[in-house]
Amino acid sequence: MMSILFTLAIVVALVAVAARRWQERRARRQRPGATIERAVVVGRFDEIDVTLERYRCPRCGEPVQRMGEFSRNVGARRFRVARVLCRGCGHEERVHFDVTAAFH
């Protein structure tokens, strides 16, 4: 009987952890810039710098450090994707910017 209760407790704990992680991932995907579909629209490239200076880690809230950038084109739209690393917990993430307006 004890082993059944112990197993049940482990299963409940695992489900709770999985649910929390799923909610965290979902919340991160809803942030501006989290995906190319939710890219932050900028009219000038220096707006990327300003945005990243204010950007905070979605896990711990600490400032992030830019690790690099790359470009991506999707049809007629142009994007810059910044790789950032949290200074507090080390979480790595990509922030997407729509820079199409900067070229027109």
N, C-alpha and C positions, 0 to 999 in steps of 0.2 A: 504494500500500500504506500509506503514512504517513497519508494522509487517512482511510482506513478505520479505522486505529488511533486517530487523533485523534477521529473521530466516535464510536467505541465508548467512548472514555474520557469524552467529554462525556455520553453517554447514561448510563453507569454513575454518574457524579457526580450527574446530575439525579435518577435513581432513588433514590440514597442520600439526597439532600436531601428528596425527597418522602416517603420512608419515615420519616425523622426527624420531619418536621412532622406526619405522620399520627399517630405515636406520642405526640408532645407534646399534640396536640389530644385524643386519646383519654384520656391521663392527666389532662388538665384537666377533662374531662367526668366523670371518676370522683371528683373531689374533692367533699367535702360542700358543698352549697350551689351547685354548679356548674349544676345544672338544677332545674327546679321539681319533678321527680321525686325529686331528691336534696336537697331543701330541708332546712336546719338547723331543727329543731323548737325553738322557744323558748316559755317560759311567760309571760315578761314582755318588754316592749319594750326595757328597759335591757340585756337579754342580747344584743341585736343590737349595741349599742355595744361591749360587752366582747369579743364575737367579732371584730368588725371591727378593734379595737385590736390583736389578736393575729394577724390575717390577714396572710399573706405572699404576694407575687407568685409565681405558679407558674413563671414564666420565670427570674427572677433571685433570688428570695428576699428582696427588700427589702420594707419596710412599704408599705402602700397608704393612699391618702387617699380618703375618701368624697366622691363628687362629687354625689350626690343619691339619692333614694329614690322609689319609687312603689309603689302597692298593686295587687294583682291577686287576683281571686276566681276559684276553680275549683270549681264546685258549692257545697258547704257549707264548703269550706276557704278560708281567707284567707292571703294571702302578702304579705310586704314584699320588694321587690327593691332591693338597694343597688347603685348603680353605683360602682365603685372604680377608682382610677387609681394605678398603681405609681409611687412616688417615684423609683425608680431608672431603670427602662427605659421608662416611659410606657405600659406595657401596660394596656389598659382591659378590665374584666371586670364581670360581674354576679354578685352573691351572693344566693341565694334563701333566704328564711326563712319557715317555716310558723308563723304567729302565731295560728292558730285557737284554741289553748288560752288565749291572753291575753284572749280575749273571753268565756270561760266561767267 
